[in-house]
């Protein structure tokens, strides 16, 4: 990430060099309290980006080398996905992820235990949604409704699906980014050149 830090703004800091005798001497240092972000007009326009599927245990520098032929541009990969803490925000390798879960839940048996049930989508014969997908309900949840298309009352059972501790942890912490199916957004080479990704006008320091 050396190329990233070269572009971080400096500020004058009181010199701690031994041979400096004047207390008013300052030396320029990188302001590590600042972080960079893309300007909103670039970041909010998804047509500039491509979804990239992380393969196996790929790190940000591996992805940067594959896409840009330059591993030092790993900060572009992180910046484009609003990742600050690589250790906790970059998708875990599959083996690390499973080891973490085993430590958390104690055994594969506990990991596969049902944590809750959610509804599947239920529609009547006219296509009107009676029960939306994703409601947390008891396992034996059912619904009774009048179907105007059939002109009769309908009782629907078996309209729930089980979610395990494994699935719960995944949905809470990784959403659609899990191991080998993780997706990140990658700006194309043409975007970097055409829109001057390295131009200070497109970088905001917070």
N, C-alpha and C positions, 0 to 999 in steps of 0.2 A: 504493500500500500504506500510505498515511498512517493509515488507520483501524486497521491492524494495530499499528503502532508506538505509537499512543496507548494501547494496552492492555498493552504490555510493561512490567513492573515497573521502578520507579526504584531507584537506590541513591545514597547520598551520596558525592560525589567531591570531593577537595581542590580548592578553587576556584583557577582560574588567571586570574581576572579581574584586570586591572591595578590597579584602585582598591581591591582587597582587601588590607589590610595585616596582618591577623591570620592566621597560618599555620594556625590551627584552623578557619578558615571553610570551609564545605562548600557545594556546590550540588547539587541533585538532577539526575541524568542517567539516560538510559535504559540499562538493563543489556543491552547487545547480546550478551553471552555467554549469555543465556538464549534459548531458543526454545520456542515453544508447540506443544502437541500436543493432539489431542482425547482426552477420557477414553476408556478402553478399552471401556466399555459402549456408547458411541456408535460408535466407530471399527470395532469388531468386528461390528456388526450391519448387514449389507449391505442390509437392507430399507429402511434410511433413505436410501440413495443410489440415484442413477440413472446408468446408463452414458451418457456423452455422447461422440459421435464428433466429433473435431476436424476442421474443414473447412479445407483449404488451409493457409494460413500463420497461422491464428489463434493469438494469444497468450493468456496467462491473463486479462489484463484484458478482451480481446474476449469471452472465454467468460463472464466475470463479468457483463459488461454485457448480454449476450444472455439469461442465465438470471435475473439479479437486477436488471437495469436499473441497475446501479451498478458501474462499472469498478473502484472502490476496494476491492471485495470480492474482488479477484484472489487475495488471500492465503487465502481460504476454499477456492478451487479448488486451490491449491498444498498447503495443509494437508491436505486430504482425500485427496490422493494421495501424501503423505509426500515431497513434493519440496522440497528445500532449495536445490540449485544449479540455478536455472532454465536457465542457459546449457547445462548438460550433461545435465540430467534431463528437461526438457520436450522432447517430440518435435520433431525438426528439421523445418523446412519441406522439402518434397520436393526442391526445387532445391538447398538447402544440403546435404541428405543425400547427394544424388548427386555434388555437387562434392567433398564430403569423401571419398567413396569413390574417386572418380577420382584425387584427390591421393594417397590411400593405396595404391592398386593400380596406378596409372600409366596404365591404358587400359581401355576397355570390354571388350576381349578378355580381359585378365587378370581383370577383375571377373566375367566369365561362365565362367571356367575351373572345372572340377569340383574341389571341395576334398575331398569324401569321398562315400561311399555309405551309405545306411541301408536297413534292411529294411522292407518293407511287412508288414502282419499276415497270417499264414498260419494258417488253421484247417482241421481235418479235417471230414468230412461230418457229424460229430456236434456241431460248433460249438466244439470244444476248441481253444484256441490252441496251435499248434505252434511258431510263431516270432512273438514280439511285434514290434510296430512300433517303429522307432527305434533298432535296434542298428546300430552302425557296423561294416561288413563290407567285404570286397573286392567289386569290381563283379560278379564272376562267382559270387558266393555262391549255393549251392543247398542244399536239405535233402531228406533221404530219411527217410521214416517209414512205419510200418504204419498204415493206415487201417482201423479195425475195422468201420466202416460199409460200406466197400467190400470188406472182407476181402482186402486186397491191399496190397502195398508201393507207395508213391507217391513219385515224384521230382518236386520242384517247383523249377523254374528261373525266371529273370526275376522275382525277388522283391526286387530292390533298386531304389532311386530315387536319382538324383544330386542333390547339393546343391552349389551354386556358392559362390564367395567372397562374392557378394552376399547369398545366403541365409544363409550362416554368420554374417556380420557382423550382419545383421538379427536373427537368433535370439539372438545373444550380447548385443547391446546394446539392442534394442528389444522383444524378445519379440513381443507382438501389437500393439505401438505403433509404427507406421511411417507417416510422412507422413499422407496423407489418410484412413487407416484407423485412426488412433490413438484409443484410448479412455481417458477419464478418468472418475473417479467424482465426481458432483456431488450434494451434499446439497440436498434440496428446500427451498423457502421455509418450508413448514409445519414441517419439522424444526428450522430455525433459530429459529422462534418457539416451537414446542411444547416443545423440549428446551433452550431457552436457550443457543444456541451461543455467545452473547456473555457468558454468565454465567461468572463466575470459577470456579465449582464444576465446570464442564465443560472448563476449560482448565488443563492442567498445564504448568508451566514447568520445563525441564530445564537 
